Amino acid sequence: MSIHTGTSHLTPPGAGEGQASEIEYTVRRSSRARRVRVNVRAHTDVEVVLPAHAPERAAAAAVRELAPW
């Protein structure tokens, strides 16, 4: 199992240029995972669980897609 951190640079809808925000997240690889999962723990952290063979960019894509939540 491998764990590392990443940051996704996001521009919220309707935001002007230069107003991008960042979401920090931890990536954990799992040999048992079958799909990408994003765990958001209130007021603490965001963890992305990737299947062992998923590309690294899948973590950033999942965080970007779920950012409005």
C-alpha positions, -999 to 999 in steps of 0.1 A, spaced: 0 0 0 13 34 -9 3 68 6 12 102 -6 -3 137 -7 -14 159 -36 -31 192 -43 -58 199 -68 -60 234 -82 -96 243 -88 -114 274 -102 -149 275 -88 -177 283 -113 -182 320 -117 -149 328 -102 -127 353 -119 -91 348 -130 -67 344 -102 -93 331 -78 -84 294 -80 -86 275 -48 -66 244 -37 -78 212 -22 -52 192 -5 -57 154 -4 -40 122 5 -38 94 -21 -38 58 -9 -34 28 -32 -54 -3 -24 -50 -37 -40 -87 -45 -30 -102 -13 -44 -121 -17 -77 -129 20 -83 -118 54 -72 -132 65 -39 -130 100 -23 -135 101 15 -141 136 30 -138 138 67 -154 170 81 -129 196 91 -99 173 88 -89 159 55 -97 144 21 -85 109 11 -86 94 -24 -84 57 -26 -71 44 -59 -71 8 -72 -35 -5 -75 -34 0 -113 -53 32 -117 -34 62 -131 -23 89 -107 -43 115 -126 -75 97 -116 -71 111 -80 -69 147 -92 -98 141 -116 -120 127 -89 -112 156 -65 -120 181 -93 -153 164 -101 -165 163 -65 -152 197 -55 -186 214 -55 -196 190 -27 
